[in-house]
Amino acid sequence: MDVIHFPDDARPPRWISPVLALGNFDGLHRGHQKIIERVRRSAADRGGVGVVLTFDPHPPRVVRPDKAPPLLMTMAQKIAAIERAGAHGVAVVRFTPELSRYTPEAFVRRVLVDWLRVAEVWVGADFLFGHERAGTFSVLRALGSQYGFRVEKIDPVRYKEFVVSSTRIRRLVSEGRVDEAGALLGHHYAIEGVVVTGARRGRELGFPTANLSTDNDLVPPSGVYATTAELDGTCWPAITNIGVRPTFESAGMVTIETHVLGFDADVYGARLSLSFIQRLRDERRFPDVDALREQIETDVRRAQRLFDNISV
């Protein structure tokens, strides 16, 4: 899959009649997936390519950094998810203070027309663009008529009684409601990073752990979770503790420690992806190591029962 950046890279010659999904796509949730599916179908109908345009950094980090939300995905995770969704390419616009001052027409002319030469653009119902977010769907459609490309939108997607949005999903993750967040996402919430050396207390307890240094903004709150751990393309059932290890330390730093079920190999320095399935319990202090070990055994059994009922 081609990944290009504005303004540095030229449009690949094989991007014929691009049909574009335009947005931020943080989390690549069910609504985003619906837009990309429509783009893929339309591109196939017109013999073109389906492309996703997104921004880096996230625009609020430039125009109102004090109110910028923590993101659900790193850019690497987002690009990988877009590829899995079936897009032919990703166009990443480097969002700068200068670009934030583009009028809607300047953005359309310089990015969509001069750079990408789009044939069609799809957006979500609430997408806004241009200086002070003056570009609405109606403005984009009028500019499309002026410059010769079609513009369509996707109505909000609902899951059960909820409208699916990145804002709602961020709140669910921040509250530890990772199973509900996964339902709105259409996939489990995941964080990625590198396995680093820890205190090795898990191994002493009989439950060796991989300690993750993550690249992600948004980590679920302290607690014990049923997770899956992806290492070198293989997915393993796991349990993950996020917290300060109160049984051992009174004011420790927050750590992310994962015990991978049925796996005991040296993975220091490896890239690890953790997907959160369900919160099992709060983190708490135990009176002694034996009580902690007994609780971990209970956590493992509970997680294993959960994994027995799902496909990992």
Secondary structure, 3 states (H helix, E strand, C coil): CEEEEECCCCCCCCCCCCEEEECCCCCCCHHHHHHHHHHHHHHHHHCCCEEEEEEECCCHHHHCHHHCCCCCCCHHHHHHHHHHCCCCEEEEEECCHHHHCCCHHHHHHHHHHHHCCCCEEEEECCCCECHHHCECHHHHHHHHHHHCCEEEEECCCEECCEECCHHHHHHHHHCCCHHHHHHHHCCCEEEEEEEECCCCHHHHHCCCCEEEEECCCCCCCCEEEEEEEEECCEEEEEEEEEECCCCCCCCCCCEEEEEECCCCCCCCCCEEEEEEEEEEECCCCCCCHHHHHHHHHHHHHHHHHHHHCCCC
